[in-house]
C-alpha cells in the first residue's frame, strides 16, 4: 500500500513512498539491530503480561487497538482485515491477543509496533527534531538565596530527566549525523506514538483496487464501532528490551507498578515519578516537574500545566492583596459612620421608607437594614478602589510575565523554530474525506481538497444562526430570572415584613432583597449549567459542520464559539446586577416597569445597603458553584465510574492483568480534553478580573481552587486517563488573545462598578462638597429624598398597612427636590455633581490603569535577553556543526571516488585532489 504523507516543508511536494517490512538496516549506518531472544527468555516473559513489549520481549508496543465481535461482525471483520492488511503493507508490525486471554473473555487486543524504517521515514516527513550533539551552552547562574526555595523544589533528576541537546529536524539520509546509540530507544515513546497515530489516521480500509475516500482512518473505524478503542500504553516500568541475556533481576523489572516504589532504583518509570512527585495532593506546595510532563505527555499538555502553574503563582499575590483589602474593611468596621446612623434607633429608626414594590410591600424603617449595611461595608470601602486599580495592573503583569515564561519554555523545549504553519499543511482526515473537490495548490503545486465558496458561505451562515439562537436563548433565560426576581420579591416582602411575627430571627438577618438575590442566583446557576451541558455538544456539532481544514483551525473556531457562549452564560447575570439593577427605578408615583405598567413588574431596586453587596452575592454563588461542580465532576465522578465498572487494576496479580487491559478500562482523553481545561480556567479568570471590585476575596477562592485543580488534573492524567497522544504547541493558542481582551475589558467594568454600583463616589462628593463638618455624619439623611405619602397612587400603596404611620412623608434613595419645591421631584444639583464625579472617576481610573499597563508592557520585553542570546548562539553552533558534517561527508566521498579511479589517473591528478581537500 502507498501512503502519501504531507511534507512539513513549505515548498516541498507530497512524496509517495513505500516502506518495506523486512528492510535490512545492517548496512553501514552505525545502527545495531537487537537480536531476538531465545525461547527460554520468551517463555519466561509470557508468564508476565504487565509489559509494553511484544511476546518476543524486543519489539515495543507503540499502539493498541481493541475490538469485540457483535451482530454486525462480518462487515466489521472485513473492515478490520483490510485495515490491518494495509497497516502491514505500510510497514507496521502487528500482534493480536485473543479474547480468551482477556479478563472479560470478549475483547481482542491488536498490538502495533513501528520498526525503525517506518519511524525514520515519518520522522523525516514530519520534520521531528532529534538530538545530534549534547549542548555545551552553560546554564544561568545560581539565584541568590536559592536555599529559601529548597523546600518547594524537586530532585534534579525529576526536574531535568534528560540532558540538554542541540537538535535538528531528522533527515533519513543523514542518520550518522544524529546521536543514534540505540535505534530502539532513539525515538522516545511519545514520538513513536505520534508517528503511529499519524499513519492510523490516514490508512484506508477499502480493498485494493477500489478508491473510496470515505473509508479512511482509525477515527471512522472507531465511530462505526469496528474498533472500540485506540490508545498508546502508559509506561509501567523502565524501558528495557530483552537482548541475549535475561535473568531474574530483569524479569522483576517488568512487575513494577506506578504507585509502588521499585525494588530496583533503575525500575522507577516516568509514570511512577509523575505519580509520586506530581499527582498526589500532598505535593501541592512543590513545583511541577514540567520537563518530565513534557517528555511523557508532549509539549501541548506541558504548556497547559506550565500556564496553569504560573497563573496560580501569580494568583498568590492578588489573593494576598485582596485579603489585605478585606481585612481593612473588617478593621474599619467601627469607623463606619453611615452604618451607625442607619442602625441608630433615633436616626435610622425614625426614617420611614417608601414601599419597594406595589401592593405587597409595606412602609418600613431604615434601621431594619442595619446588618445589610454593615455587610456592604466589608466590600464597599476605600480599599476597594485601591484593589480595583491594583488588579488592573496585576492583569498586565501576569500576561507580560507569562510571555517571558513562555519564551523561556520555547527555548528549553526546542520550540523556537516550531510554527503553527507546519500544522497547517497537515490536513484533517475529516476535511480530506468530506471535501471531494480538488484544486492546485500554488505553493506545493499539488492537487489538494478544498471547500467551495458557496458551500463555505452556507455552512458559516447556518453556524452563525445557531450561535445567535443559543445566545438569544441565554438572554431569554436571564430575562426570565429577572422577571422571577421582580415577582418573588413581593412574596418575600410579605413574609419578612413584620418584625413582630415568629420569623423575627430570620427577618432580622435576611432582607427581602437578600432572599430574592440568593434564590435567583441559585436558579440562575442551575440554568447556566443546563445550558452549558447542551451548548457544549451544539458547539462541537456546529464546528464539525464548518469542516475546518486543520486541527489548529478547528480548535480556534471551537474556542471562539465556546468562550462567546460561556461569556454570555456566566457573566450576563453579573452584568445585570452590576449595571442595570436599581439604575432605572424611577420614583414614587412615576415608577418604571419591566414590560410596561400593564405587567405590574416594577423594576427592581437595590438593597438599602447598596447594589454592591448583591453583586458580591451573585458572584460568590456562581463562581463558587461552578468551581465545586467542576471539582466534583473531575475528582469524584472518575472514582464512582471506576467503582461501578468494577475496575480491579491494583488488586489483580500483575502476571494475570495485562498492561493493555489495565489501560483499556481507563477513560479516553479526547482531542478536546485540554480545550475544556483551558475554558474552565479562562472563565474563572473572567470572574476574578471583570467583577473583582465587588469581591476582593475572589482571587483567594481561585487560588485554593487552582491548587486543587493542578493536583486533580495531574491525578487524572496519571491514573484515570489513557495515555493521550503527544503533540506539539509553542503557546496557549487562541486563549492568549482571549485573556488579553478580558484584561482590557476588566479595567472598564471595574471602573464602572466603582462609579455606578458602589456608593464610594456619592460618599466622597458628600464628604468633600456638602458636609459641613468634613465628616460622613448626616450622609444617610442627605442621600434620601422625600415624598408625600398622600401623592402616592393607589396602585403603589400597600394593601396591609401594619405600620402605624405617624408621618405624612416617606424616603427613597435618590437626589430629588422635596414636595412643595418649585422644581418638585426633579433631580437636584447634587445629583448632577455626583454624575459628573462618576464620569470623571471612570475616565481618570481607565487612563491611569491603561497608561500603567502600556508602560509596564513596554518595560517588560516578551523574550528575556539571555534567552535571545542563547537562541542566537545555538543557531550559530547548529549551522557550524552542520557545515562541518557536510564538509566531512564530501571529503569522504571525494576520497572514495579517488581510490576507485584507475592508477594512471591517480598519478596524473594528485595535486588536484589535494588542493580540493585543502580548500574544503
C-alpha positions in Angstrom: 0.0 0.0 0.0 1.1 3.5 -0.7 0.7 6.3 1.9 1.1 9.9 0.8 2.1 11.9 3.8 2.2 15.7 3.5 5.6 17.3 3.8 6.2 19.7 6.7 8.4 21.8 4.5 6.5 24.6 2.6 7.9 24.2 -0.9 8.3 20.5 -0.7 5.9 18.4 -2.7 3.9 15.5 -1.4 6.0 12.4 -1.6 4.8 8.9 -2.3 6.8 6.2 -0.6 6.7 2.6 0.3 8.0 1.0 3.5 9.5 -2.5 3.3 8.5 -4.5 6.3 11.7 -6.6 6.2 14.2 -3.9 5.2 17.8 -4.6 6.1 19.2 -2.0 8.5 22.5 -3.6 8.9 24.3 -1.6 6.2 27.0 0.7 7.4 24.9 3.4 9.2 26.1 2.6 12.7 22.7 1.1 13.8 22.6 -2.1 15.8 19.8 -4.5 15.2 18.7 -6.0 18.5 18.7 -9.8 18.2 15.7 -11.8 19.0 15.8 -13.6 22.4 16.0 -17.3 22.9 13.0 -19.4 23.5 13.7 -19.7 27.2 13.7 -16.0 27.7 10.5 -15.7 25.7 8.8 -18.4 27.7 9.7 -16.6 30.9 8.3 -13.4 29.6 5.0 -15.0 28.5 4.1 -15.5 32.2 4.1 -11.8 32.8 1.7 -9.6 30.8 2.4 -6.3 32.6 4.8 -5.3 29.8 4.9 -2.8 27.0 6.6 -5.2 24.6 5.5 -7.9 22.2 5.8 -11.5 23.2 9.3 -11.6 22.0 10.3 -9.0 24.6 12.1 -6.9 21.9 9.6 -5.0 19.9 7.9 -2.2 21.8 4.1 -1.8 21.7 3.6 1.6 20.2 -0.2 1.5 19.9 -3.1 -0.8 20.9 -6.5 -1.3 19.1 -9.3 -3.2 20.8 -12.5 -4.7 19.4 -15.3 -7.1 20.2 -17.4 -9.3 18.0 -21.0 -8.4 17.7 -24.1 -9.0 15.5 -22.6 -6.9 12.6 -19.4 -9.0 12.9 -18.9 -10.0 9.3 -18.9 -6.4 7.9 -16.7 -5.1 10.7 -14.4 -8.1 10.4 -14.0 -7.3 6.7 -13.0 -3.7 7.5 -10.5 -4.8 10.1 -9.0 -7.3 7.8 -8.5 -4.7 5.0 -7.3 -2.1 7.5 -4.8 -4.4 9.2 -3.5 -5.6 5.8 -2.9 -2.0 4.7 -1.1 -1.3 8.0 1.2 -4.2 7.4 1.8 -3.0 3.8 2.8 0.4 5.3 5.4 -1.4 7.4 3.8 -1.6 10.8 4.1 -4.9 12.7 1.0 -6.4 14.4 0.3 -8.9 17.1 -3.1 -10.0 18.3 -4.2 -11.1 21.8 -7.1 -13.5 21.6 -10.3 -12.8 23.6 -9.8 -15.9 25.6 -6.7 -14.3 27.2 -8.6 -11.2 28.3 -10.4 -10.8 31.6 -13.9 -10.3 30.1 -13.4 -13.1 27.5 -14.8 -10.8 24.9 -12.2 -8.2 23.9 -9.5 -8.7 21.3 -6.4 -6.5 21.5 -4.3 -5.7 18.4 -0.8 -4.5 19.4 1.1 -2.4 16.9 4.9 -1.9 16.6 6.6 0.6 14.3 10.0 -0.6 13.1 12.9 1.7 12.5 12.3 2.2 8.8 8.7 3.5 9.5 9.9 5.7 12.3 12.8 7.2 10.3 10.6 7.8 7.2 7.9 9.6 9.0 10.2 11.5 11.3 11.8 12.8 8.1 8.3 13.7 6.7 7.1 15.4 9.9 10.4 17.2 10.5 10.7 15.9 14.0 13.7 17.4 15.8 16.1 14.9 17.3 19.5 15.4 19.1 22.7 15.4 17.3 25.1 16.8 20.0 25.0 17.4 23.7 24.6 21.2 24.4 27.7 22.9 25.7 26.0 26.2 26.4 26.3 26.9 30.1 23.2 27.4 32.1 22.3 30.5 34.1 24.0 31.4 37.3 22.5 30.3 40.6 19.8 32.5 42.0 20.6 34.4 45.2 19.1 33.0 48.4 18.2 29.8 46.5 18.1 27.9 49.8 14.8 29.7 50.6 13.1 27.8 47.7 14.6 24.5 48.6 11.5 23.1 50.4 9.5 23.7 47.3 11.9 22.1 44.8 12.0 18.6 43.4 15.1 16.4 42.8 17.1 17.4 39.8 16.7 14.0 38.1 12.9 14.7 38.2 13.1 18.3 37.1 15.6 17.5 34.3 15.1 13.9 33.3 17.3 14.2 30.2 20.4 16.2 29.2 20.2 19.3 27.1 20.9 18.6 23.4 21.3 20.5 20.2 18.6 19.3 17.9 17.9 19.4 14.2 15.0 18.1 12.0 15.5 14.4 11.3 16.9 13.5 7.9 16.8 9.8 6.9 19.8 10.3 4.6 22.0 11.7 7.4 21.5 9.1 10.1 25.1 9.2 11.1 24.8 12.9 11.9 22.5 12.3 14.8 23.2 10.7 18.2 21.8 7.3 17.5 23.3 4.9 20.1 20.3 2.5 20.0 17.6 2.7 17.4 15.1 1.0 19.8 15.3 3.9 22.2 16.3 6.8 19.9 12.8 7.9 19.4 11.0 8.4 22.7 7.6 6.7 23.2 5.7 9.9 22.8 7.3 10.4 19.4 6.7 6.8 18.4 3.0 7.1 19.4 2.6 10.3 17.4 4.1 8.7 14.3 1.9 5.6 14.5 -1.3 7.6 15.1 -0.4 9.7 12.0 -0.4 6.5 10.0 -3.5 5.1 11.6 -5.4 8.4 10.9 -4.6 8.1 7.1 -4.6 4.4 6.4 -7.6 3.3 4.3 -9.7 0.2 4.9 -11.1 -0.3 1.4 -10.0 -3.2 -0.8 -7.0 -2.8 -3.1 -8.0 -1.5 -6.5 -11.0 0.4 -5.1 -11.0 4.1 -4.3 -13.4 5.1 -1.5 -12.2 8.3 0.2 -14.8 7.8 2.9 -13.2 4.6 4.1 -10.1 6.0 5.6 -8.6 6.4 9.1 -8.9 5.0 12.6 -11.4 7.7 13.6 -14.1 6.5 11.3 -13.5 2.9 12.4 -13.9 4.0 16.0 -17.1 5.9 15.2 -18.7 3.0 13.3 -17.8 0.5 16.1 -15.3 -1.5 14.1 -12.8 -0.9 16.9 -13.8 0.0 20.4 -10.6 1.9 21.4 -7.3 3.1 20.1 -4.6 4.2 22.6 -0.9 4.2 23.4 0.2 2.5 26.5 1.4 4.0 29.8 4.8 3.1 30.9 4.8 0.9 34.0 8.5 0.1 34.1 11.8 1.3 32.7 12.1 0.6 29.0 14.3 -2.5 28.9 14.0 -4.6 25.7 15.4 -8.0 26.3 18.6 -9.0 24.5 20.7 -12.0 24.6 20.7 -12.2 28.4 17.7 -12.5 30.7 17.9 -13.1 34.5 15.5 -12.9 37.4 16.6 -9.3 38.1 15.5 -8.2 34.6 12.2 -10.1 34.8 11.4 -8.5 38.1 11.7 -5.1 36.4 8.6 -6.0 34.4 6.4 -6.1 37.5 7.0 -2.6 38.8 3.8 -0.6 39.3 3.4 3.2 39.1 2.1 3.6 42.7 4.8 1.4 44.3 8.4 2.1 44.8 10.5 -0.2 42.8 12.9 -2.7 44.4 15.5 -1.7 41.8 16.0 2.0 41.6 16.5 1.7 37.8 13.0 0.3 37.5 11.3 3.6 38.6 9.4 4.6 35.5 8.4 8.1 34.4 4.8 7.4 35.3 5.8 6.4 38.8 7.8 9.6 39.2 4.9 11.7 37.9 2.6 9.9 40.4 4.9 10.3 43.3 6.1 13.9 42.8 3.2 15.5 40.9 -0.2 13.7 41.1 -0.5 13.5 44.9 -2.3 16.3 46.7 0.4 16.3 49.5 2.8 17.7 46.9 0.6 20.8 46.5 3.4 23.1 47.7 6.0 21.6 45.4 6.9 22.9 41.9 5.7 20.9 38.9 8.1 18.6 37.0 7.4 20.4 33.8 10.2 18.8 31.8 9.1 15.3 32.8 5.5 16.2 32.0 6.6 17.4 28.6 8.7 14.3 28.0 5.8 11.9 28.9 2.8 13.8 27.5 4.2 16.1 24.9 4.6 19.9 24.7 0.9 20.7 24.3 0.0 19.2 27.7 3.2 20.5 29.2 2.4 24.1 28.2 -1.0 23.8 29.7 0.3 22.8 33.1 3.1 25.4 32.8 0.4 28.1 32.2 -1.8 26.8 35.0 1.1 26.7 37.5 2.2 30.2 36.6 -1.4 31.5 36.8 -1.7 30.0 40.2 1.6 31.5 41.4 0.5 35.0 40.2 -2.9 34.5 42.0 -1.0 34.3 45.2 -0.1 38.0 45.1 -3.6 39.0 44.1 -5.0 36.9 46.9 -2.7 38.5 49.5 -3.7 42.0 48.3 -7.4 41.1 48.3 -7.1 39.6 51.8 -5.4 42.9 53.0 -8.3 45.0 51.5 -10.9 42.7 53.1 -9.0 42.9 56.4 -9.1 46.7 56.1 -12.9 46.6 55.7 -13.1 44.4 58.9 -10.7 46.7 60.9 -12.6 49.8 59.8 -15.9 48.3 60.8 -16.3 50.6 63.8 -15.4 53.7 61.8 -18.4 53.2 59.5 -20.5 56.3 60.5 -23.1 55.7 57.8 -23.9 52.2 59.2 -24.0 53.6 62.7 -26.6 56.2 61.7 -28.7 53.5 59.9 -28.7 51.3 63.0 -29.3 54.2 65.4 -32.9 54.0 66.6 -33.1 57.8 66.8 -31.9 58.2 63.2 -32.5 55.1 61.2 -35.4 54.1 63.4 -37.2 57.4 62.8 -36.8 57.3 59.0 -39.8 55.8 57.2 -39.0 54.4 53.8 -41.4 54.2 50.8 -42.6 50.7 49.7 -40.2 48.8 47.5 -42.9 47.1 45.5 -46.6 47.6 44.7 -49.4 46.3 47.0 -47.4 43.6 48.9 -44.6 45.8 50.2 -45.3 48.0 53.3 -43.7 51.1 54.5 -40.6 50.2 56.5 -38.0 51.7 58.8 -34.4 52.2 57.6 -32.8 50.6 60.7 -34.2 47.2 59.5 -31.3 47.1 57.1 -28.7 47.6 59.8 -27.0 44.2 59.2 -27.0 44.6 55.4 -25.3 48.0 55.7 -22.5 46.5 57.8 -22.1 43.6 55.4 -21.8 46.0 52.5 -19.1 48.0 54.2 -16.8 44.9 54.2 -16.6 45.1 50.4 -17.5 48.7 49.7 -14.8 50.8 51.3 -11.8 53.0 50.4 -9.6 49.9 50.0 -11.8 48.6 47.2 -10.8 51.4 44.9 -7.1 50.7 45.5 -7.7 47.0 44.9 -9.5 47.6 41.6 -6.6 49.7 40.4 -4.1 47.0 41.6 -6.0 44.2 39.8 -5.8 46.2 36.5 -2.0 46.4 36.9 -1.8 42.8 38.1 -3.5 41.5 34.9 -0.9 43.3 32.8 2.0 41.9 34.9 0.5 38.4 34.7 0.2 38.5 30.9 3.6 40.1 30.3 5.5 37.8 32.7 3.7 34.8 31.1 5.0 35.8 27.7 8.5 35.8 29.1 8.0 32.4 30.8 6.5 31.1 27.6 9.5 32.3 25.6 11.9 30.6 28.0 9.9 27.3 27.7 10.0 27.6 23.9 13.8 27.7 24.1 14.2 25.0 26.7 11.7 22.7 24.9 13.1 23.3 21.5 10.0 25.0 20.1 11.7 28.2 18.8 11.5 27.2 15.2 8.2 25.4 15.5 5.5 27.2 13.7 1.8 26.5 13.6 2.1 26.9 9.8 3.7 23.4 9.9 0.4 22.1 11.2 -1.5 24.0 8.5 -0.1 21.5 5.9 -1.3 18.6 8.0 -4.9 18.5 6.8 -7.6 16.9 9.0 -8.7 13.5 7.7 -12.3 14.6 8.0 -11.6 17.5 5.6 -9.9 15.2 3.1 -12.9 12.8 3.3 -15.8 15.2 3.1 -14.3 17.6 0.5 -14.3 15.8 -2.8 -13.4 18.9 -4.9 -9.7 19.3 -5.8 -7.6 22.2 -6.9 -4.0 23.1 -7.5 -2.0 24.4 -4.5 0.1 27.3 -5.8 2.8 26.6 -3.2 3.2 22.8 -3.4 2.0 22.5 -7.0 -0.1 19.5 -5.9 -3.8 18.8 -6.1 -5.5 19.2 -2.8 -9.1 19.1 -1.4 -10.9 22.4 -0.9 -14.4 23.6 0.2 -16.2 25.6 -2.5 -17.1 29.2 -1.6 -20.9 28.6 -1.9 -20.7 25.6 0.5 -18.5 27.5 2.9 -20.9 30.5 3.0 -23.9 28.3 3.5 -22.2 26.5 6.4 -21.0 29.7 8.0 -24.5 31.2 7.8 -26.0 28.2 9.4 -23.3 28.3 12.1 -23.9 32.0 12.8 -27.6 31.4 13.0 -27.1 28.6 15.5 -24.8 30.8 17.7 -27.2 33.7 17.6 -30.1 31.4 18.5 -28.3 30.0 21.5 -27.1 33.4 22.8 -30.7 34.7 22.4 -31.8 31.7 24.4 -29.4 32.7 27.2 -30.7 36.3 27.2 -34.2 35.0 27.3 -33.4 32.9 30.3 -31.8 35.8 32.0 -34.9 38.0 31.4 -36.9 35.1 32.9 -34.8 35.1 36.0 -35.2 38.9 36.3 -38.9 38.5 36.0 -38.7 35.9 38.7 -36.8 38.4 40.9 -39.5 41.0 40.4 -42.4 38.6 41.0 -41.0 36.8 44.0 -39.7 39.9 45.8 -43.2 40.8 46.8 -43.8 37.4 48.2 -40.6 37.6 50.4 -41.6 41.1 51.4 -45.0 40.0 52.6 -43.4 37.2 54.6 -40.4 39.0 56.2 -42.1 42.4 56.5 -43.5 42.1 60.1 -40.8 42.0 62.8 -43.5 41.0 65.3 -44.0 37.6 63.7 -42.4 34.4 64.8 -39.9 34.6 61.9 -38.3 37.7 63.5 -34.9 36.0 63.7 -34.9 35.2 60.0 -36.3 38.6 59.1 -33.6 40.3 61.1 -30.8 38.6 59.1 -32.4 38.1 55.7 -34.0 41.1 54.0 -36.4 40.6 51.1 -33.7 41.8 48.7 -31.1 39.3 50.1 -33.6 36.4 49.9 -34.6 37.3 46.4 -31.0 37.7 45.3 -29.8 34.3 46.8 -32.7 32.3 45.4 -32.4 34.0 41.9 -28.7 33.4 41.9 -29.2 29.7 42.6 -31.8 29.3 39.9 -29.6 31.2 37.5 -26.7 28.9 38.3 -28.8 25.8 37.6 -29.9 27.3 34.3 -26.3 28.1 33.4 -25.2 24.5 34.0 -28.1 23.1 31.9 -27.5 25.5 29.0 -23.8 24.7 29.3 -24.4 21.0 29.0 -26.4 21.3 25.8 -24.3 24.0 24.1 -21.0 22.1 24.5 -22.5 19.5 22.2 -24.0 22.0 19.9 -20.8 23.9 19.6 -18.9 20.8 18.5 -21.6 20.0 16.0 -21.5 23.5 14.6 -17.7 23.4 14.2 -17.9 20.0 12.6 -20.4 21.4 10.2 -18.0 24.1 9.1 -15.4 21.4 8.2 -12.2 23.3 9.3 -9.1 22.3 7.3 -6.6 21.8 10.0 -6.7 20.7 13.7 -5.4 24.2 14.7 -8.2 25.9 12.7 -10.7 23.5 14.3 -9.6 24.3 17.8 -9.5 28.1 17.2 -13.1 28.1 15.8 -14.4 26.0 18.6 -12.6 28.1 21.2 -14.2 31.3 20.0 -17.7 29.8 19.9 -17.5 28.2 23.3 -16.0 31.3 25.0 -18.5 33.6 23.5 -21.3 31.4 24.8 -19.7 30.9 28.2 -19.1 34.7 28.5 -22.8 35.4 28.0 -23.9 32.4 30.0 -21.8 33.0 33.1 -21.4 36.8 33.2 -24.8 38.1 32.0 -26.4 37.9 35.4 -23.5 39.7 37.0 -23.7 42.4 34.3 -27.4 42.8 35.1 -26.8 43.2 38.8 -23.8 45.5 38.3 -25.0 47.9 35.7 -28.8 47.6 35.3 -30.4 46.7 38.6 -31.5 49.8 40.6 -30.5 52.2 37.8 -33.9 52.6 36.1 -36.3 52.5 39.0 -38.0 55.9 38.8 -39.5 57.4 42.0 -42.8 57.1 43.9 -45.7 58.0 41.6 -43.5 57.5 38.5 -42.0 54.1 38.8 -40.6 52.2 35.8 -41.9 48.8 34.9 -40.1 46.0 33.1 -42.7 45.3 30.4 -44.8 48.4 30.9 -47.3 49.3 33.6 -49.6 46.5 32.5 -47.1 43.9 33.6 -47.1 45.0 37.3 -43.4 44.0 37.4 -41.8 47.1 38.8 -38.1 47.4 38.1 -36.0 46.1 41.0 -34.4 48.4 43.5 -31.0 47.8 45.1 -30.7 46.6 48.6 -30.7 49.6 51.0 -27.1 48.6 51.8 -26.2 49.1 48.2 -26.1 47.2 45.0 -22.5 46.1 45.5 -23.4 43.5 48.2 -25.9 41.9 45.8 -23.2 41.7 43.1 -21.0 40.1 45.7 -23.7 37.6 46.4 -24.2 36.8 42.8 -20.5 36.4 42.1 -19.9 34.2 45.1 -22.8 31.8 44.3 -22.0 31.5 40.5 -18.2 31.3 40.9 -18.1 29.0 43.9 -20.9 26.8 42.5 -19.0 26.4 39.2 -15.8 25.5 41.0 -17.5 23.0 43.3 -19.3 21.3 40.4 -16.1 21.2 38.3 -14.1 19.6 41.1 -16.9 17.1 41.9 -17.1 16.2 38.2 -13.3 15.9 37.8 -12.4 14.1 41.1 -15.4 12.2 42.3 -17.1 11.0 39.1 -14.0 9.1 37.9 -13.8 7.3 41.2 -17.5 6.4 41.0 -17.1 5.3 37.4 -14.2 3.1 38.3 -16.1 1.6 41.2 -19.2 1.0 39.1 -17.2 -0.7 36.3 -15.5 -3.0 38.8 -12.0 -2.0 37.9 -9.6 -4.0 39.9 -6.2 -3.0 38.5 -4.4 -2.8 41.8 -5.9 -5.9 43.2 -5.1 -8.3 40.4 -1.8 -10.1 40.1 0.3 -8.3 37.5 1.0 -11.5 35.6 -2.8 -12.0 35.2 -3.8 -8.5 34.3 -2.1 -7.3 31.1 -0.8 -3.8 30.6 -3.2 -3.2 27.6 -6.2 -4.3 29.7 -5.2 -2.0 32.6 -5.1 0.9 30.2 -8.2 -0.2 28.2 -10.5 0.4 31.2 -9.2 3.9 31.7 -11.1 6.9 30.4 -10.4 8.3 26.9 -8.7 11.6 26.8 -10.4 13.3 23.8 -8.7 15.6 21.4 -10.6 18.5 23.0 -9.7 17.5 26.6 -7.3 20.4 27.1 -9.8 22.7 25.5 -12.3 22.2 28.4 -9.5 22.6 30.9 -8.4 25.9 29.4 -12.1 27.1 29.2 -12.7 26.4 32.9 -9.7 28.4 33.9 -10.3 31.3 31.5 -13.9 31.6 32.8 -12.5 31.8 36.3 -10.0 34.4 35.1 -13.0 36.5 34.0 -14.7 36.2 37.4 -11.6 37.4 39.3 -10.9 40.3 36.9 -14.2 41.6 35.5 -16.0 41.9 38.8 -13.2 41.7 41.4 -14.0 45.2 42.7 -17.2 43.7 44.3 -15.4 40.8 46.0 -11.7 41.2 46.9 -11.6 37.6 48.2 -12.3 36.2 44.7 -8.6 35.7 43.9 -8.2 33.8 47.2 -11.0 31.4 46.3 -9.5 31.0 42.8 -6.1 30.3 44.4 -7.4 27.5 46.6 -9.3 26.0 43.7 -6.3 26.1 41.4 -4.0 24.4 43.9 -6.6 21.6 44.0 -7.1 21.8 40.2 -3.4 21.2 39.4 -3.2 18.0 41.5 -6.7 16.7 40.4 -5.7 17.2 36.7 -2.3 15.5 37.4 -4.0 12.6 39.2 -6.5 12.2 36.3 -3.7 12.3 33.6 -1.6 9.8 35.6 -4.1 7.3 36.9 -7.6 7.8 35.3 -6.9 8.6 31.6 -5.5 6.5 28.8 -2.2 8.0 27.7 -3.0 10.9 25.4 -1.4 11.4 22.1 1.7 13.6 22.3 1.5 16.8 20.3 3.5 20.0 20.0 2.4 23.5 20.8 4.6 26.6 21.4 1.9 28.6 23.3 -1.6 28.5 24.6 -3.1 29.4 21.2 -6.2 31.5 20.9 -6.6 31.7 24.7 -3.8 34.3 24.8 -5.9 36.7 22.7 -9.0 36.0 24.8 -7.0 36.7 28.0 -5.8 40.0 26.6 -9.4 41.0 25.7 -10.7 40.1 29.1 -7.9 42.1 30.7 -8.8 45.2 28.8 -12.5 44.8 29.5 -11.8 44.3 33.2 -10.4 47.8 33.5 -13.6 49.2 32.1 -16.0 47.0 34.1 -14.2 47.7 37.4 -14.2 51.4 36.8 -18.0 51.4 36.1 -18.6 49.1 39.2 -16.8 51.6 41.4 -18.6 54.5 39.8 -22.2 53.3 39.5 -22.6 50.1 41.6 -20.6 51.2 44.7 -21.6 54.1 46.9 -18.0 55.3 47.0 -18.4 58.3 44.7 -21.6 59.7 46.4 -19.9 59.4 49.8 -16.8 61.2 48.5 -18.9 64.0 47.0 -20.8 64.5 50.2 -17.6 64.4 52.3 -15.7 67.0 50.3 -18.5 69.2 48.9 -21.6 69.0 51.1 -20.5 68.0 54.6 -20.3 71.0 57.0 -18.2 69.0 59.5 -15.9 67.4 56.8 -17.2 64.0 58.0 -19.7 61.4 57.0 -22.2 62.5 59.6 -25.6 63.2 58.0 -24.8 61.3 54.8 -27.7 58.9 55.3 -30.2 61.7 55.6 -28.6 63.6 52.7 -28.8 60.6 50.3 -32.5 60.0 50.8 -35.2 62.1 49.1 -38.6 62.9 50.5 -42.0 62.1 49.0 -45.5 63.0 50.1 -47.4 59.8 51.0 -50.7 61.4 50.0 -49.4 61.7 46.5 -48.6 58.0 46.1 -51.0 56.4 43.5 -53.4 53.7 44.8 -51.7 51.0 42.7 -48.4 51.7 44.6 -49.9 51.8 48.1 -49.5 48.7 50.3 -52.6 46.6 50.9 -51.8 45.8 54.5 -50.5 48.8 56.3 -49.4 47.1 59.5 -47.2 50.1 60.4 -48.9 52.9 62.3 -47.7 55.7 60.1 -47.1 58.8 62.2 -45.7 60.9 59.4 -47.0 62.2 56.1 -43.8 61.6 54.1 -41.6 58.7 53.2 -38.0 58.5 52.0 -36.4 56.8 49.0 -32.9 56.5 47.5 -32.3 59.4 45.1 -31.4 63.0 44.8 -34.6 64.9 44.1 -36.2 68.1 45.3 -38.8 67.6 48.2 -42.6 68.2 47.8 -43.5 71.9 47.8 -40.4 72.9 46.0 -40.8 74.8 42.7 -38.9 72.0 41.0 -40.7 69.3 42.9 -39.4 65.7 42.4 -36.8 66.7 39.8 -33.1 66.0 40.2 -31.1 68.3 42.4 -27.7 69.8 41.6 -26.1 67.3 43.9 -27.3 64.5 41.5 -25.5 66.2 38.6 -22.4 66.8 40.7 -22.3 63.1 41.6 -22.9 62.0 38.0 -20.0 64.3 36.9 -17.8 62.9 39.6 -18.6 59.3 38.5 -17.8 60.1 34.8 -14.6 61.8 35.9 -13.6 58.9 38.1 -14.2 56.4 35.2 -12.0 58.5 32.8 -9.3 59.0 35.3 -9.1 55.4 36.5 -9.2 54.0 33.0 -6.4 56.3 31.8 -4.3 55.7 34.9 -4.6 52.0 34.6 -4.1 51.9 30.8 -1.1 54.2 31.0 0.5 52.0 33.6 -0.5 48.8 31.7 1.2 50.1 28.5 4.2 51.3 30.3 4.7 48.0 32.1 4.2 46.1 28.8 6.8 48.4 27.2 9.2 48.0 30.1 9.0 44.2 30.1 10.2 42.5 26.9 8.4 39.5 25.7 11.6 37.5 25.4 14.3 37.7 28.1 17.6 39.0 26.9 19.5 35.9 28.0 17.1 33.7 26.0 17.6 35.8 22.9 21.4 35.4 23.3 21.1 31.6 23.8 18.9 31.2 20.7 21.3 33.1 18.5 24.3 31.2 20.0 22.6 27.9 19.5 21.6 28.7 15.9 25.2 29.6 15.1 26.5 26.4 16.6 24.0 24.3 14.8 25.0 25.8 11.5 28.6 25.3 12.3 28.2 21.7 13.2 26.0 21.0 10.2 28.6 22.7 7.9 31.4 20.6 9.4 29.4 17.5 8.9 28.7 18.3 5.2 32.4 19.0 4.7 33.4 15.7 6.2 30.9 13.8 4.1 32.2 15.5 1.0 35.7 14.6 1.9 34.8 11.0 2.4 33.0 11.0 -1.0 36.0 12.5 -2.7 38.4 10.1 -1.0 36.2 7.1 -2.0 35.9 8.3 -5.6 39.7 9.0 -5.8 40.6 5.5 -4.5 38.3 3.8 -7.1 39.9 5.7 -10.0 42.4 3.9 -12.2 46.0 4.1 -11.1 47.0 6.0 -14.2 44.5 8.7 -13.5 45.6 8.9 -9.9 49.1 9.6 -10.8 48.1 12.3 -13.2 45.9 14.4 -10.8 47.2 14.1 -7.2 47.6 17.8 -6.9 44.1 18.5 -8.0 42.6 16.2 -5.3 45.0 17.6 -2.6 44.1 21.2 -3.5 40.4 20.5 -3.3 40.7 18.8 0.1 42.7 21.8 1.4 40.0 24.2 0.2 37.4 22.2 2.0 
